[in-house]
Amino acid sequence: MTTEDYNKVVKKISHRLFGYVFKLTKDEEDANDLVQDAFMKLWINREKVEFKKAKSWLFTTAHNAFINFIKKSNRQERIGEEVDIPVESKNRFELQEIIDLAMKSLPELQKSIILLRDLEGYNYKEIGDMLKLNESQVKVYLFRARKKIKDQIKDLSILKV
């Protein structure tokens, strides 16, 4: 990949890559760091990465960086977090808050697949390539993640009006 190709990739993909990582981290500073790290790794490996595969390579690299970030954070904190459900004064939830809470409880792989499929619009094959899974595995993980979210939303008895 040439310097010009690298610059094209940065301009074309940086916003979507940041959006994906931000949805995972829920923290702008952490997302910026992980995206910067992914682009730095692309620059270092620019001779090995084909221009056509740079997008997939970056999402895969950012996903792996996020997994490593979580593992490192968990080792440092060792605090078991429980999902706290915020209750508004009238016991009503905003839809986004409910979805965010359900997403927090998903395993990282399932969370990534949902974000790549539903937020970013990638197809099963592209997701499989990024996460080193076959299409069937992607479909199964996506099904399980959606089912878990649906079940959690159904179980929220506080939503009954």
Backbone as ProteinMPNN parsed JSONL, in Angstrom:
{"seq_chain_A": "MTTEDYNKVVKKISHRLFGYVFKLTKDEEDANDLVQDAFMKLWINREKVEFKKAKSWLFTTAHNAFINFIKKSNRQERIGEEVDIPVESKNRFELQEIIDLAMKSLPELQKSIILLRDLEGYNYKEIGDMLKLNESQVKVYLFRARKKIKDQIKDLSILKV", "coords_chain_A": {"N_chain_A": [[0.848, -1.17, 0.0], [0.57, 2.158, -0.834], [1.666, 5.433, 0.306], [-0.205, 7.285, -0.477], [-2.452, 5.645, -0.864], [-2.816, 4.817, 1.78], [-3.51, 7.265, 3.002], [-5.946, 7.715, 1.703], [-7.462, 5.62, 2.72], [-7.528, 6.329, 5.44], [-9.003, 8.747, 5.328], [-11.417, 7.791, 4.271], [-12.363, 5.757, 5.99], [-12.013, 6.37, 8.696], [-14.056, 7.726, 10.202], [-16.212, 5.874, 10.332], [-14.907, 3.727, 11.539], [-14.235, 4.843, 13.993], [-16.843, 5.254, 14.987], [-17.733, 2.616, 15.273], [-15.896, 1.593, 17.209], [-16.378, 3.366, 19.283], [-18.997, 2.711, 19.982], [-18.488, 0.277, 21.145], [-16.767, 0.893, 23.309], [-17.914, 3.051, 24.666], [-16.706, 5.37, 25.407], [-15.18, 8.289, 24.532], [-12.46, 9.063, 24.537], [-11.067, 6.63, 24.939], [-11.941, 5.297, 22.647], [-10.826, 6.932, 20.643], [-8.107, 6.449, 21.155], [-7.899, 3.679, 20.587], [-8.63, 3.597, 17.883], [-6.636, 5.203, 16.79], [-4.456, 3.585, 17.38], [-5.044, 1.378, 15.746], [-4.8, 2.533, 13.177], [-2.128, 3.242, 13.296], [-0.931, 0.72, 13.39], [-1.707, -0.169, 10.883], [-0.2, 1.567, 9.297], [2.385, 0.733, 9.946], [2.289, -1.843, 8.937], [1.787, -1.448, 6.262], [2.975, -2.335, 3.88], [2.356, -4.978, 3.799], [-0.393, -5.158, 3.781], [-3.084, -5.267, 1.584], [-4.535, -2.719, -0.435], [-7.262, -3.008, -1.067], [-8.155, -4.623, 0.964], [-7.863, -3.201, 3.249], [-9.878, -1.937, 4.784], [-11.339, -4.043, 6.013], [-9.187, -5.169, 7.378], [-8.542, -3.099, 9.159], [-10.895, -2.925, 10.767], [-10.844, -5.45, 11.922], [-8.41, -5.318, 13.306], [-8.97, -3.179, 15.061], [-11.06, -4.316, 16.512], [-9.723, -6.466, 17.761], [-7.892, -4.985, 19.259], [-9.648, -3.735, 20.979], [-10.624, -5.964, 22.429], [-8.257, -6.742, 23.721], [-7.869, -4.427, 25.238], [-10.087, -4.532, 26.958], [-9.517, -6.905, 28.345], [-7.166, -6.142, 29.632], [-8.121, -4.035, 31.196], [-9.906, -5.42, 32.829], [-8.165, -7.067, 34.243], [-6.794, -5.149, 35.686], [-8.765, -3.905, 37.228], [-10.513, -5.88, 38.356], [-13.094, -5.94, 39.327], [-16.282, -7.022, 39.839], [-18.8, -6.184, 37.807], [-22.182, -5.37, 37.976], [-25.139, -5.253, 36.044], [-26.566, -2.225, 36.116], [-29.734, -0.918, 36.284], [-31.023, 1.978, 35.276], [-33.581, 3.888, 36.779], [-36.103, 5.976, 35.871], [-37.944, 8.766, 37.189], [-40.654, 8.243, 36.697], [-40.613, 5.576, 36.263], [-40.055, 4.821, 33.644], [-38.321, 3.948, 30.713], [-35.902, 5.057, 28.39], [-35.674, 4.005, 25.05], [-33.093, 3.693, 23.945], [-31.478, 3.514, 26.222], [-32.304, 1.083, 27.291], [-31.516, -0.707, 25.287], [-28.748, -0.25, 25.318], [-28.106, -1.208, 27.887], [-28.77, -3.9, 27.598], [-26.948, -4.587, 25.604], [-24.547, -4.305, 26.987], [-24.445, -6.571, 28.529], [-23.868, -8.608, 26.807], [-21.55, -11.038, 25.474], [-18.3, -10.056, 24.276], [-17.738, -10.777, 21.59], [-20.289, -11.318, 20.477], [-21.427, -8.787, 20.82], [-19.813, -7.268, 19.116], [-20.456, -8.434, 16.645], [-23.184, -7.793, 16.397], [-22.999, -4.976, 16.295], [-21.418, -4.612, 13.977], [-23.069, -5.749, 12.031], [-25.734, -4.619, 12.359], [-25.359, -1.892, 12.886], [-23.202, -0.981, 11.3], [-23.712, -2.268, 8.899], [-22.5, -4.434, 7.571], [-22.14, -7.467, 5.645], [-22.686, -11.021, 6.269], [-20.464, -12.511, 5.424], [-18.4, -10.589, 5.247], [-18.225, -9.828, 7.939], [-17.486, -12.25, 9.04], [-14.953, -12.547, 7.852], [-13.605, -10.406, 9.062], [-13.653, -11.103, 11.768], [-12.632, -13.579, 11.833], [-14.318, -15.862, 11.499], [-16.669, -18.333, 10.252], [-19.424, -17.928, 7.918], [-21.719, -19.219, 8.914], [-21.197, -19.386, 11.664], [-21.206, -16.669, 12.297], [-23.902, -16.053, 11.799], [-25.146, -17.659, 13.756], [-24.096, -16.606, 16.172], [-25.093, -14.001, 15.945], [-27.862, -14.468, 15.95], [-28.149, -15.573, 18.542], [-27.308, -13.411, 20.111], [-29.221, -11.435, 19.489], [-31.499, -12.753, 20.422], [-30.913, -12.937, 23.144], [-30.912, -10.229, 23.863], [-33.586, -9.607, 23.261], [-34.912, -11.303, 25.087], [-34.032, -10.208, 27.498], [-35.176, -7.687, 27.409], [-37.872, -8.382, 27.429], [-38.022, -9.444, 29.982], [-37.928, -7.283, 31.662], [-39.819, -6.254, 33.939], [-40.55, -3.817, 34.861], [-41.162, -2.277, 32.755], [-43.788, -2.6, 32.147], [-46.721, -0.993, 31.598]], "CA_chain_A": [[0.0, 0.0, 0.0], [1.358, 3.388, -0.927], [1.292, 6.492, 1.244], [-1.442, 7.862, -0.997], [-3.511, 4.687, -0.536], [-3.019, 4.893, 3.225], [-4.247, 8.497, 3.273], [-7.32, 7.498, 1.228], [-8.113, 4.742, 3.696], [-7.769, 7.118, 6.654], [-10.112, 9.675, 5.073], [-12.65, 7.083, 3.961], [-12.814, 4.805, 6.997], [-11.798, 6.791, 10.086], [-15.299, 8.073, 10.888], [-16.958, 4.64, 10.606], [-14.138, 2.938, 12.494], [-14.427, 5.486, 15.291], [-18.212, 4.973, 15.423], [-17.776, 1.215, 15.707], [-15.139, 1.439, 18.451], [-17.056, 4.153, 20.316], [-20.14, 1.915, 20.434], [-17.959, -0.777, 22.01], [-16.139, 1.409, 24.529], [-18.757, 4.08, 25.307], [-15.813, 6.409, 25.906], [-14.575, 8.937, 23.372], [-11.0, 9.04, 24.635], [-10.632, 5.259, 24.681], [-12.202, 5.011, 21.233], [-9.787, 7.62, 19.866], [-6.842, 5.73, 21.342], [-7.94, 2.399, 19.883], [-8.631, 3.877, 16.438], [-5.275, 5.669, 16.474], [-3.607, 2.398, 17.432], [-5.325, 0.58, 14.546], [-4.199, 3.209, 12.022], [-0.675, 3.14, 13.436], [-0.576, -0.641, 12.984], [-1.845, -0.227, 9.428], [0.962, 2.248, 8.722], [3.542, -0.142, 10.136], [2.119, -3.029, 8.09], [1.242, -1.011, 4.977], [3.526, -3.105, 2.765], [1.769, -6.313, 3.851], [-1.848, -5.074, 3.653], [-3.556, -4.804, 0.284], [-5.425, -1.564, -0.356], [-8.65, -3.475, -1.11], [-8.482, -5.313, 2.21], [-7.509, -2.325, 4.37], [-11.048, -1.684, 5.622], [-11.549, -5.246, 6.817], [-8.013, -5.302, 8.241], [-8.66, -2.1, 10.225], [-11.956, -3.304, 11.696], [-10.347, -6.609, 12.657], [-7.38, -4.828, 14.212], [-9.636, -2.393, 16.106], [-11.791, -5.275, 17.349], [-8.734, -7.162, 18.592], [-7.362, -4.007, 20.211], [-10.69, -3.56, 21.994], [-10.615, -7.164, 23.274], [-7.072, -6.623, 24.58], [-8.145, -3.318, 26.145], [-11.019, -5.041, 27.967], [-8.79, -7.868, 29.184], [-6.241, -5.38, 30.471], [-8.937, -3.312, 32.173], [-10.438, -6.39, 33.793], [-7.071, -7.498, 35.12], [-6.44, -4.059, 36.58], [-9.843, -3.558, 38.148], [-11.011, -7.073, 39.045], [-14.343, -5.608, 40.01], [-17.427, -7.616, 39.143], [-19.847, -5.193, 37.595], [-23.529, -5.838, 37.719], [-25.852, -4.321, 35.173], [-27.446, -1.335, 36.854], [-30.812, -0.431, 35.439], [-31.464, 3.276, 35.772], [-35.025, 4.043, 36.814], [-36.507, 7.374, 35.865], [-38.928, 9.019, 38.229], [-41.934, 7.642, 36.346], [-40.334, 4.179, 35.937], [-40.057, 4.623, 32.2], [-36.978, 3.92, 30.147], [-35.699, 5.422, 27.0], [-35.332, 2.808, 24.286], [-31.648, 3.573, 23.802], [-30.92, 3.054, 27.495], [-32.602, -0.346, 27.405], [-30.647, -1.414, 24.346], [-27.379, -0.151, 25.832], [-27.972, -2.127, 29.019], [-28.772, -5.264, 27.063], [-25.687, -4.772, 24.876], [-23.465, -4.445, 27.973], [-24.424, -7.922, 29.083], [-23.464, -9.57, 25.78], [-20.118, -11.302, 25.305], [-17.706, -9.094, 23.347], [-17.873, -11.238, 20.208], [-21.668, -11.089, 20.059], [-21.611, -7.345, 20.736], [-19.147, -6.815, 17.892], [-21.22, -8.892, 15.478], [-24.4, -6.968, 16.295], [-22.63, -3.633, 15.841], [-20.964, -4.667, 12.584], [-24.204, -6.089, 11.161], [-26.879, -3.726, 12.454], [-24.967, -0.487, 12.873], [-22.327, -0.697, 10.162], [-24.315, -2.812, 7.69], [-21.679, -5.433, 6.883], [-22.812, -8.744, 5.438], [-22.154, -12.108, 7.096], [-19.129, -12.895, 4.957], [-17.46, -9.541, 5.66], [-18.055, -9.936, 9.392], [-16.704, -13.464, 9.252], [-13.564, -12.258, 7.489], [-13.028, -9.512, 10.061], [-13.547, -11.732, 13.088], [-12.093, -14.93, 11.618], [-15.391, -16.828, 11.703], [-17.355, -18.605, 9.001], [-20.725, -17.264, 7.858], [-22.659, -19.905, 9.802], [-20.904, -18.957, 13.036], [-21.678, -15.284, 12.422], [-25.362, -16.104, 11.892], [-25.517, -18.228, 15.043], [-23.79, -15.613, 17.209], [-26.023, -12.884, 15.777], [-29.157, -14.957, 16.433], [-28.097, -15.7, 20.005], [-27.216, -12.073, 20.702], [-30.533, -10.792, 19.357], [-32.423, -13.453, 21.312], [-30.596, -12.546, 24.521], [-31.412, -8.854, 24.037], [-35.053, -9.683, 23.264], [-35.318, -11.908, 26.353], [-33.779, -9.255, 28.583], [-36.174, -6.624, 27.325], [-39.138, -8.975, 27.872], [-37.952, -9.693, 31.424], [-37.97, -6.045, 32.433], [-41.208, -6.085, 34.374], [-40.778, -2.401, 35.15], [-41.631, -1.645, 31.522], [-45.235, -2.762, 32.029], [-47.395, 0.279, 31.872]], "C_chain_A": [[0.895, 1.234, 0.0], [0.898, 4.384, 0.14], [-0.024, 7.126, 0.818], [-2.64, 6.953, -0.687], [-3.843, 4.737, 0.958], [-3.859, 6.124, 3.575], [-5.711, 8.39, 2.828], [-8.103, 6.655, 2.232], [-8.454, 5.525, 4.965], [-8.975, 8.034, 6.458], [-11.446, 8.941, 4.921], [-13.217, 6.314, 5.152], [-12.774, 5.344, 8.426], [-13.095, 7.077, 10.836], [-16.091, 6.82, 11.255], [-16.235, 3.771, 11.629], [-14.292, 3.526, 13.899], [-15.822, 5.172, 15.836], [-18.352, 3.561, 15.959], [-17.087, 1.059, 17.064], [-15.813, 2.213, 19.591], [-18.274, 3.399, 20.859], [-19.683, 0.792, 21.371], [-17.491, -0.223, 23.347], [-17.021, 2.347, 25.331], [-17.916, 5.209, 25.905], [-15.037, 6.991, 24.732], [-13.051, 8.852, 23.377], [-10.44, 7.642, 24.351], [-10.823, 4.886, 23.211], [-11.154, 5.671, 20.35], [-8.454, 6.889, 19.961], [-6.809, 4.429, 20.541], [-7.928, 2.586, 18.368], [-7.246, 4.335, 16.002], [-4.308, 4.489, 16.442], [-3.8, 1.536, 16.177], [-4.687, 1.217, 13.308], [-2.666, 3.172, 12.088], [-0.2, 1.751, 12.988], [-0.713, -0.815, 11.475], [-0.631, 0.425, 8.764], [2.204, 1.352, 8.811], [3.493, -1.338, 9.176], [1.649, -2.696, 6.675], [1.766, -1.804, 3.783], [2.917, -4.498, 2.695], [0.266, -6.303, 3.561], [-2.211, -4.528, 2.27], [-4.545, -3.667, 0.482], [-6.886, -2.011, -0.278], [-9.087, -4.113, 0.204], [-8.226, -4.446, 3.44], [-8.677, -2.096, 5.319], [-11.29, -2.862, 6.559], [-10.408, -5.416, 7.82], [-8.116, -4.333, 9.423], [-9.738, -2.47, 11.236], [-11.53, -4.502, 12.537], [-9.324, -6.174, 13.704], [-8.001, -4.038, 15.368], [-10.407, -3.305, 17.054], [-10.83, -5.995, 18.299], [-8.129, -6.23, 19.639], [-8.369, -3.771, 21.339], [-10.709, -4.748, 22.958], [-9.421, -7.105, 24.235], [-7.25, -5.529, 25.625], [-9.047, -3.777, 27.29], [-10.3, -6.008, 28.905], [-7.853, -7.147, 30.142], [-7.01, -4.632, 31.558], [-9.468, -4.244, 33.248], [-9.362, -6.877, 34.753], [-6.741, -6.411, 36.127], [-7.513, -3.809, 37.629], [-10.325, -4.73, 38.985], [-12.264, -6.784, 39.876], [-15.483, -6.212, 39.207], [-18.532, -6.592, 39.03], [-21.172, -5.896, 37.379], [-24.192, -4.812, 36.825], [-26.803, -3.513, 36.036], [-28.5, -0.797, 35.901], [-31.287, 0.897, 36.003], [-32.987, 3.4, 35.693], [-35.339, 5.531, 36.845], [-37.635, 7.543, 36.88], [-40.278, 8.376, 37.931], [-41.775, 6.183, 35.935], [-40.447, 3.884, 34.446], [-38.631, 4.734, 31.693], [-37.001, 4.488, 28.744], [-35.236, 4.178, 26.266], [-33.825, 2.63, 24.181], [-30.985, 3.08, 25.079], [-31.132, 1.559, 27.674], [-31.668, -1.148, 26.514], [-29.206, -1.387, 24.835], [-27.147, -1.109, 26.995], [-27.924, -3.577, 28.54], [-27.46, -5.559, 26.342], [-24.522, -4.975, 25.847], [-23.335, -5.875, 28.473], [-23.983, -8.974, 28.071], [-21.962, -9.83, 25.835], [-19.572, -10.385, 24.201], [-17.869, -9.496, 21.885], [-19.28, -10.988, 19.686], [-21.954, -9.596, 19.903], [-21.001, -6.806, 19.437], [-19.939, -7.207, 16.652], [-22.491, -8.065, 15.309], [-24.061, -5.574, 15.76], [-22.208, -3.633, 14.374], [-22.137, -4.921, 11.635], [-25.263, -4.992, 11.172], [-26.519, -2.248, 12.394], [-24.172, -0.139, 11.613], [-22.836, -1.282, 8.848], [-23.475, -3.823, 6.926], [-22.474, -6.718, 6.702], [-22.097, -9.827, 6.246], [-20.728, -12.486, 6.705], [-18.084, -11.873, 5.404], [-17.189, -9.611, 7.166], [-17.203, -11.155, 9.719], [-15.236, -13.248, 8.939], [-12.887, -11.401, 8.554], [-12.738, -10.22, 11.378], [-13.046, -13.177, 13.025], [-13.098, -16.015, 12.012], [-15.964, -17.189, 10.339], [-18.754, -17.986, 9.06], [-21.746, -17.903, 8.802], [-22.448, -19.493, 11.251], [-21.413, -17.541, 13.283], [-23.191, -15.272, 12.607], [-25.815, -16.631, 13.251], [-25.272, -17.227, 16.168], [-24.757, -14.435, 17.152], [-27.406, -13.275, 16.296], [-29.181, -14.997, 17.956], [-28.064, -14.336, 20.685], [-28.565, -11.372, 20.637], [-31.55, -11.433, 20.293], [-32.176, -13.035, 22.757], [-31.106, -11.135, 24.811], [-32.933, -8.862, 24.138], [-35.549, -10.237, 24.595], [-35.118, -10.948, 27.524], [-34.812, -8.141, 28.586], [-37.538, -7.14, 27.796], [-39.174, -9.14, 29.384], [-38.019, -8.425, 32.268], [-39.412, -5.737, 32.822], [-41.564, -4.625, 34.632], [-41.311, -1.668, 33.923], [-43.151, -1.747, 31.374], [-45.907, -1.479, 32.468], [-48.801, 0.046, 32.37]], "O_chain_A": [[1.86, 1.318, 0.759], [-0.131, 4.189, 0.787], [-0.859, 7.465, 1.657], [-3.705, 7.431, -0.297], [-5.012, 4.704, 1.344], [-4.809, 6.031, 4.354], [-6.606, 8.912, 3.493], [-9.257, 6.948, 2.546], [-9.554, 5.39, 5.5], [-9.862, 8.095, 7.31], [-12.479, 9.419, 5.389], [-14.436, 6.23, 5.303], [-13.458, 4.801, 9.293], [-13.22, 6.703, 12.003], [-16.59, 6.715, 12.375], [-16.868, 3.152, 12.484], [-14.46, 2.791, 14.873], [-15.967, 4.859, 17.017], [-19.009, 3.334, 16.975], [-17.651, 0.45, 17.974], [-15.814, 1.757, 20.735], [-18.55, 3.445, 22.058], [-20.414, 0.405, 22.283], [-17.78, -0.796, 24.397], [-16.889, 2.428, 26.552], [-18.368, 5.917, 26.805], [-14.326, 6.275, 24.026], [-12.432, 8.6, 22.343], [-9.464, 7.491, 23.617], [-9.966, 4.238, 22.61], [-10.645, 5.05, 19.417], [-7.754, 6.729, 18.961], [-5.809, 4.117, 19.894], [-7.286, 1.817, 17.652], [-6.742, 3.904, 14.965], [-3.441, 4.413, 15.57], [-2.831, 1.027, 15.615], [-4.1, 0.516, 12.484], [-1.995, 3.082, 11.06], [0.809, 1.627, 12.294], [0.077, -1.529, 10.858], [-0.097, -0.099, 7.786], [2.969, 1.239, 7.854], [4.523, -1.785, 8.671], [1.162, -3.576, 5.964], [1.069, -1.932, 2.776], [2.956, -5.136, 1.643], [-0.291, -7.318, 3.143], [-1.72, -3.482, 1.845], [-5.302, -3.654, 1.453], [-7.662, -1.45, 0.496], [-10.278, -4.133, 0.514], [-8.364, -4.925, 4.565], [-8.486, -2.065, 6.535], [-11.428, -2.68, 7.769], [-10.641, -5.766, 8.977], [-7.813, -4.703, 10.557], [-9.521, -2.343, 12.441], [-11.822, -4.56, 13.731], [-9.374, -6.616, 14.852], [-7.604, -4.209, 16.521], [-10.405, -3.088, 18.266], [-11.099, -6.114, 19.494], [-7.883, -6.64, 20.774], [-7.992, -3.626, 22.502], [-10.801, -4.559, 24.171], [-9.565, -7.387, 25.425], [-6.827, -5.688, 26.77], [-8.801, -3.451, 28.451], [-10.463, -5.931, 30.123], [-7.759, -7.499, 31.318], [-6.587, -4.604, 32.714], [-9.479, -3.902, 34.43], [-9.624, -7.077, 35.939], [-6.442, -6.701, 37.285], [-7.202, -3.532, 38.788], [-10.525, -4.591, 40.192], [-12.45, -7.317, 40.97], [-15.623, -5.934, 38.016], [-19.127, -6.184, 40.027], [-21.25, -6.903, 36.675], [-23.839, -3.633, 36.853], [-27.74, -4.059, 36.619], [-28.177, -0.28, 34.832], [-31.884, 0.944, 37.078], [-33.6, 3.063, 34.68], [-34.895, 6.252, 37.738], [-38.202, 6.563, 37.363], [-40.983, 7.998, 38.866], [-42.68, 5.605, 35.333], [-40.889, 2.805, 34.051], [-37.838, 5.528, 32.199], [-37.996, 4.4, 28.024], [-34.478, 3.38, 26.818], [-33.331, 1.511, 24.316], [-30.028, 2.308, 25.021], [-30.245, 0.851, 28.151], [-31.098, -2.152, 26.942], [-28.514, -2.403, 24.772], [-26.098, -1.749, 27.072], [-27.126, -4.376, 29.03], [-26.922, -6.661, 26.457], [-23.604, -5.741, 25.553], [-22.239, -6.331, 28.801], [-23.748, -10.123, 28.445], [-21.189, -8.944, 26.199], [-20.31, -9.99, 23.298], [-18.114, -8.642, 21.032], [-19.447, -10.497, 18.57], [-22.642, -9.187, 18.967], [-21.61, -5.985, 18.75], [-20.079, -6.415, 15.719], [-22.835, -7.679, 14.191], [-24.749, -5.055, 14.88], [-22.601, -2.747, 13.615], [-22.179, -4.354, 10.543], [-25.648, -4.49, 10.116], [-27.304, -1.44, 11.898], [-24.438, 0.864, 10.951], [-22.423, -0.83, 7.78], [-23.717, -4.046, 5.74], [-23.366, -7.026, 7.492], [-21.042, -9.585, 6.832], [-19.89, -12.749, 7.568], [-17.012, -12.243, 5.883], [-16.047, -9.467, 7.603], [-16.313, -11.097, 10.567], [-14.367, -13.712, 9.677], [-11.733, -11.639, 8.907], [-11.717, -9.973, 12.02], [-13.039, -13.894, 14.025], [-12.779, -16.948, 12.749], [-15.776, -16.45, 9.373], [-19.21, -17.57, 10.126], [-22.546, -17.2, 9.419], [-23.413, -19.275, 11.984], [-21.978, -17.247, 14.337], [-23.707, -14.563, 13.471], [-26.764, -16.106, 13.834], [-26.137, -17.022, 17.019], [-25.19, -13.931, 18.188], [-28.048, -12.497, 17.001], [-30.123, -14.511, 18.582], [-28.712, -14.129, 21.711], [-29.006, -10.78, 21.622], [-32.37, -10.737, 20.892], [-33.122, -12.804, 23.51], [-31.665, -10.879, 25.877], [-33.503, -8.198, 25.004], [-36.499, -9.707, 25.171], [-35.946, -10.889, 28.434], [-35.268, -7.706, 29.643], [-38.273, -6.427, 28.48], [-40.227, -8.994, 30.003], [-38.157, -8.51, 33.488], [-40.126, -5.039, 32.102], [-42.736, -4.249, 34.62], [-41.849, -0.567, 34.038], [-43.736, -1.041, 30.552], [-45.679, -0.966, 33.563], [-49.522, 1.002, 32.653]]}, "name": "protein", "num_of_chains": 1, "seq": "MTTEDYNKVVKKISHRLFGYVFKLTKDEEDANDLVQDAFMKLWINREKVEFKKAKSWLFTTAHNAFINFIKKSNRQERIGEEVDIPVESKNRFELQEIIDLAMKSLPELQKSIILLRDLEGYNYKEIGDMLKLNESQVKVYLFRARKKIKDQIKDLSILKV"}
